[in-house]
Amino acid sequence: MDDIIAEFSQRQDEATETYWRRLIPALDSMTRIMASIPDEVIAVFPDAACETLCERLMTQASRYDRAP
C-alpha cells in the first residue's frame, strides 16, 4: 500500500509541475497579445464589451492577489 501511495504522490507532483510549466508560457503569451492591442482598437470596442472584459479580468486577477 505504501508503494501505491508513493507512486501516486510522485505522479501527482509530476502532473502539477507539468501543469505549471505549460501554464506560465500560456499566461505570458496571453499578456503579450493583450498588451499588443493598440489603444485605438480598444477605443472602438463597445462600452459594454469593455466593461465586461474589465470586470472578468479583475475578478480573475483578484483570485491570485495574495497581498496581506
Buried (B, 14 or more C-beta within 10 A) or exposed (E): EEEEEEEEEEEEEEEEEEEEEEEEEEEEEEEEEEEEEEEEEEEEEEEEEEEEEEEEEEEEEEEEEEEE
